[in-house]
Amino acid sequence: VNITSVSGMRPTPKTAAYGAAKAGIINFTVTTAVEWAPKGIQVNAIGAGTFVTDLTPAILKVPGKARDDRLAKIPDGRQGQPAEIGKAFAGFQKYLYRQAAL
């Protein structure tokens, strides 16, 4: 299970290297999934959106039109919290363990 980001699919100013790295992980995940599927091996990725971290762009930290416009593009209308990605990963692991037990 790989961890990637929507930045690998959606360009964001001043994040070219980060976006390129995440796009590489997405491509690696899809390619290995195709190559390993005949052997019964699943390859997956969790693609996180915008999360509140020390790296969160300043535009998302200050209330105003720019922040509101950016958050309007997120289906939930809010940034995720770091603990939420951990819960998603843990839930996905449980799913994979159940599948492996079948």
N, C-alpha and C positions, 0 to 999 in steps of 0.2 A: 504494500500500500504506500503510495507516494503522496506527498503533500505538495500542492501547487497553489495557484492563485488565479483569480479572474484577470490579474495583470498579464497573464500569459496569453489572454485572448482579447483583452481590451487595452489599447494604449493609454497611458497616463503620462502627462508631461513630467520630465525630469526623472523618469524611472526606466530608461531604455535598457540598461544592463539587467535590472531586476526582472523586467518583463520578458526579455530574451531568455534569461535563465529559466523562468517559469514555463515559457513556451517550449523550451527544450525538454523539460520534465513531462509536459503534456504529450509531446511527440514520442518520447521514450516510453511512456506508459501505454499509449495506443499501439505503438509498434511491437512492444514485447507482449502485449495482450494478444495480438494477432499471431505472433510467432509461437507463443507458448500454449495457446488454446488447444491445439491438437493433442497436447500432452496432458490436458486436463488441469492446467495451471491457470488460475485467474490472476490478472494484474489490474489493479484499480488505483484511483487517485481521489483524494478529497481536495476540491478546489474552493478555497476560502475566498470570501469577499473582503470588504473593508472592516478591519478590526481596530479597536482602540488600543494602541500601543505607544511606546516612546517614539516610534517611527511614523505615527499618524501625521499626515501633512497638516501644517498649521491651518490651512483653509478649513479643515474639518473640526478644528478645536475652537474656533471663534464663531459665535452665532452671527448670522447675517445672510444676505441673499446668496453669496457664493456657496456657503455651507448648505443652505436649504436646497439650492439647485442640485448639488451633488447628492444629497441624501434622497432627493426625489427620484433619483435613478435606481435606488436600492428598493426592491420589492417591499421589505419590512419598514422602510423609511428611517432606518437607524443603523448605526454601526454595531458590529458584533462585539462581544466581550471575549477576552482570551479564554476563559473557562469553557465557553460554548464550543470552541473547536476541539477541546479535549473531550468533551462529552460526545461530540459527533464521532470522533475517532474511536472512542471506547465502544460506542454503539455499533459502529461498523465492524470492529474486531469481534464482538459477540456474534454478529450475523455471520461472519466468515467462519468462526469456530463451529457454529451450528451446521453450516453447509459442509464443513469438513467431516463432521460426525455422521453425516447421512450415508 
